[in-house]
Amino acid sequence: MGILKLFAKSAPVIRKLPAGSFTVDRQGNVMTTTVGSEYPQWLLDDTAREVLSLFRDARAARMPLTGLDLNFAGLHITAREMQGGAIVFLSPQNTFAAPIASQEGASTSARRPGQLIARIEPHIGCWKQFNYFVNLARAKKFGPEDESNFLELKKIIKLDAETIFAAIEVPSPAREETIALLARASSLCHLSQMDGGDLPGLENAWHKLYTSWHTILGQIKIQRRDGANSLFGRKK
């Protein structure tokens, strides 16, 4: 698989694995990114091309994919198709920890924290991209494709949030807060026309959600490390 060669072909320079997310259009051009600037552009470009190639091959084989989930050399790569392009998440993993949702004989309760981490990390990445688009709207530096990607991103956020809320009960954020925030940010055009305290108020609501998900993720990672059985209010 071509994507697995990307992180083995560069010169032997010691650097941290990339972390963050980025969106690409249907031609493979990187549109927005939260990945640090210390990582070479070719890494994002090549990853984007390989991800889009996998989606195209799946469609050609009449087995269309809406998402990819790969673990390679300590890096967790998740991708979701988006308007012919994709949103890609890069998340370094602890190579000494048990692989996410692995170990065939493991119990469901043992796998569950890892499965939730695999779902919540990209969800946090989506919220980070959400704020990136809000900043584009603030600066009034967006085009039709940005608008289209923002609307698609909101759909992904809503779907992922519903999946997570169906799996666990958390004190914050509430499902209603998520739905309300997405409704307030109806489009980039609408955001760009906000004035007074409307946009800062929306950003405060975003920050509350973003930090809450980080708190939940941290608690789940601690529980997985300690082998705790209690995971918030588990739904059966």
C-alpha positions as CSV (number, residue, x, y, z in Angstrom):
1,M,0.0,0.0,0.0
2,G,1.5,3.3,-1.2
3,I,0.5,5.3,1.9
4,L,2.7,3.1,4.1
5,K,5.8,4.1,2.2
6,L,5.5,7.8,2.8
7,F,7.0,7.7,6.3
8,A,9.9,5.4,5.3
9,K,11.3,7.2,2.2
10,S,12.6,10.4,3.8
11,A,16.2,10.9,4.9
12,P,16.9,9.5,8.4
13,V,16.2,12.8,10.3
14,I,14.9,12.4,13.8
15,R,11.7,14.3,14.3
16,K,8.4,13.9,16.1
17,L,5.6,12.3,14.2
18,P,3.2,14.8,12.7
19,A,0.0,15.6,14.5
20,G,-3.1,17.5,13.4
21,S,-5.5,17.4,10.5
22,F,-5.8,18.8,7.0
23,T,-8.4,19.0,4.2
24,V,-7.7,18.4,0.5
25,D,-9.7,19.0,-2.6
26,R,-10.5,16.4,-5.2
27,Q,-7.2,17.2,-7.0
28,G,-5.2,16.4,-3.9
29,N,-4.4,20.1,-3.1
30,V,-4.1,20.8,0.6
31,M,-6.7,23.5,1.4
32,T,-6.5,23.9,5.2
33,T,-4.1,22.4,7.8
34,T,-3.5,22.3,11.5
35,V,-0.3,20.2,11.1
36,G,2.8,22.1,12.3
37,S,4.8,24.0,9.8
38,E,7.9,22.0,10.7
39,Y,6.7,19.1,8.7
40,P,7.5,19.1,5.0
41,Q,4.8,20.0,2.5
42,W,5.5,16.9,0.4
43,L,4.5,14.7,3.4
44,L,1.0,16.2,3.4
45,D,0.8,16.3,-0.4
46,D,1.8,12.6,-0.8
47,T,-0.5,11.5,2.1
48,A,-3.4,13.4,0.4
49,R,-2.7,11.8,-3.0
50,E,-2.6,8.3,-1.4
51,V,-5.8,8.8,0.6
52,L,-7.7,10.0,-2.5
53,S,-6.3,7.1,-4.5
54,L,-7.7,4.7,-2.0
55,F,-11.1,6.3,-2.1
56,R,-11.0,6.3,-5.9
57,D,-10.0,2.6,-6.1
58,A,-12.8,1.7,-3.7
59,R,-15.3,3.5,-5.9
60,A,-13.9,1.8,-9.0
61,A,-14.3,-1.6,-7.4
62,R,-17.9,-0.6,-6.5
63,M,-17.0,-0.7,-2.8
64,P,-17.2,3.0,-1.9
65,L,-15.6,4.0,1.3
66,T,-16.6,7.0,3.5
67,G,-13.7,6.6,5.8
68,L,-10.2,5.0,6.4
69,D,-8.5,4.0,9.6
70,L,-4.9,3.0,9.5
71,N,-2.2,2.4,12.1
72,F,1.4,2.5,10.9
73,A,4.7,2.8,12.7
74,G,3.2,4.6,15.7
75,L,1.1,6.9,13.5
76,H,-2.7,6.7,13.5
77,I,-4.1,7.9,10.1
78,T,-7.8,8.5,9.8
79,A,-9.5,10.0,6.8
80,R,-13.1,10.9,5.8
81,E,-14.3,11.6,2.3
82,M,-15.5,15.1,1.8
83,Q,-17.1,16.4,-1.4
84,G,-14.7,14.4,-3.6
85,G,-11.8,15.5,-1.4
86,A,-11.0,14.4,2.1
87,I,-10.2,15.4,5.7
88,V,-7.2,13.6,7.1
89,F,-6.2,13.2,10.7
90,L,-2.6,12.3,11.8
91,S,-2.2,11.2,15.4
92,P,1.0,9.8,17.0
93,Q,0.4,6.7,19.1
94,N,2.3,5.3,22.0
95,T,4.1,2.3,20.4
96,F,4.4,0.6,23.8
97,A,0.6,0.7,24.4
98,A,-1.8,-2.0,23.3
99,P,-3.0,-1.3,19.7
100,I,-6.4,0.3,19.4
101,A,-9.2,-2.3,19.1
102,S,-6.6,-5.1,18.7
103,Q,-5.8,-8.3,20.4
104,E,-8.3,-10.8,19.1
105,G,-9.0,-12.5,22.4
106,A,-9.5,-9.3,24.4
107,S,-12.8,-8.6,26.0
108,T,-15.2,-6.0,24.7
109,S,-14.7,-3.9,27.8
110,A,-10.9,-4.0,27.3
111,R,-11.2,-2.8,23.7
112,R,-13.8,-0.2,24.4
113,P,-11.5,2.6,25.6
114,G,-9.3,2.2,22.6
115,Q,-12.3,2.3,20.3
116,L,-13.5,5.5,21.9
117,I,-10.1,7.1,21.7
118,A,-10.0,6.2,17.9
119,R,-13.4,8.0,17.5
120,I,-12.8,11.0,19.8
121,E,-9.3,12.0,18.5
122,P,-10.6,12.7,14.9
123,H,-13.7,14.4,16.4
124,I,-11.4,16.8,18.2
125,G,-9.5,17.3,15.0
126,C,-12.8,18.2,13.2
127,W,-13.5,20.8,15.9
128,K,-10.0,22.3,15.4
129,Q,-10.7,22.5,11.6
130,F,-14.0,24.1,12.5
131,N,-12.2,27.0,14.3
132,Y,-9.8,27.3,11.3
133,F,-12.8,27.9,9.0
134,V,-14.3,30.4,11.6
135,N,-11.0,32.4,11.3
136,L,-11.3,32.3,7.5
137,A,-14.8,33.8,7.9
138,R,-13.5,36.4,10.3
139,A,-10.8,37.5,7.8
140,K,-13.3,37.2,4.9
141,K,-10.8,35.1,3.1
142,F,-12.8,32.2,1.8
143,G,-14.2,31.0,-1.5
144,P,-17.0,28.7,-2.7
145,E,-14.9,25.5,-2.1
146,D,-14.2,26.6,1.5
147,E,-17.9,27.2,2.0
148,S,-18.7,23.7,0.7
149,N,-16.0,22.0,2.8
150,F,-17.2,23.8,5.9
151,L,-20.8,22.6,5.4
152,E,-19.5,19.1,4.8
153,L,-17.3,19.3,8.0
154,K,-20.4,20.3,10.0
155,K,-22.1,17.1,8.8
156,I,-19.1,15.0,9.8
157,I,-19.0,16.7,13.3
158,K,-22.7,16.1,13.9
159,L,-22.6,12.4,12.8
160,D,-19.5,11.7,14.9
161,A,-20.9,13.5,17.9
162,E,-24.2,11.4,17.7
163,T,-22.1,8.2,17.5
164,I,-20.1,9.2,20.6
165,F,-23.1,10.3,22.6
166,A,-24.8,7.0,21.7
167,A,-21.8,5.1,23.2
168,I,-21.2,7.1,26.4
169,E,-22.8,9.7,28.7
170,V,-20.6,12.6,29.5
171,P,-21.3,15.6,31.8
172,S,-20.0,18.1,29.2
173,P,-20.4,18.9,26.4
174,A,-24.1,18.2,26.1
175,R,-25.6,17.1,22.8
176,E,-27.7,20.2,22.7
177,E,-24.7,22.4,23.0
178,T,-23.1,20.8,19.9
179,I,-26.3,21.0,17.9
180,A,-26.8,24.7,18.9
181,L,-23.3,25.7,18.0
182,L,-23.5,24.0,14.6
183,A,-26.8,25.7,13.9
184,R,-25.4,29.2,14.8
185,A,-22.5,28.7,12.4
186,S,-24.9,28.1,9.4
187,S,-22.3,29.1,6.8
188,L,-19.0,31.0,6.4
189,C,-20.9,33.8,4.7
190,H,-23.2,34.1,7.7
191,L,-20.2,34.0,10.1
192,S,-18.4,36.7,8.1
193,Q,-21.4,39.0,8.5
194,M,-21.5,38.7,12.3
195,D,-20.7,41.8,14.3
196,G,-20.6,42.9,17.9
197,G,-20.4,40.1,20.4
198,D,-22.0,37.4,18.1
199,L,-18.7,36.0,16.7
200,P,-16.8,36.2,20.0
201,G,-19.7,34.5,21.7
202,L,-19.6,31.7,19.1
203,E,-15.9,31.3,19.6
204,N,-16.3,31.1,23.4
205,A,-18.9,28.3,22.9
206,W,-16.5,26.5,20.5
207,H,-13.7,26.8,23.1
208,K,-15.9,25.3,25.8
209,L,-16.7,22.3,23.5
210,Y,-13.1,21.9,22.4
211,T,-11.6,21.8,25.9
212,S,-14.4,19.5,27.1
213,W,-13.6,16.9,24.5
214,H,-9.9,17.2,25.3
215,T,-10.7,16.6,29.0
216,I,-12.8,13.5,28.1
217,L,-10.1,12.1,25.9
218,G,-7.5,12.6,28.6
219,Q,-9.7,10.8,31.2
220,I,-10.3,7.9,28.8
221,K,-6.6,7.5,28.2
222,I,-5.9,7.4,31.9
223,Q,-8.6,4.8,32.4
224,R,-7.2,2.7,29.6
225,R,-3.7,3.0,31.1
226,D,-5.0,2.0,34.6
227,G,-7.3,-0.7,33.3
228,A,-10.3,1.0,34.9
229,N,-13.7,-0.6,34.2
230,S,-15.8,2.5,34.7
231,L,-16.0,4.7,31.6
232,F,-18.3,7.7,32.4
233,G,-21.9,6.6,32.0
234,R,-21.6,3.7,29.7
235,K,-24.5,3.0,27.4
236,K,-25.4,-0.6,26.8
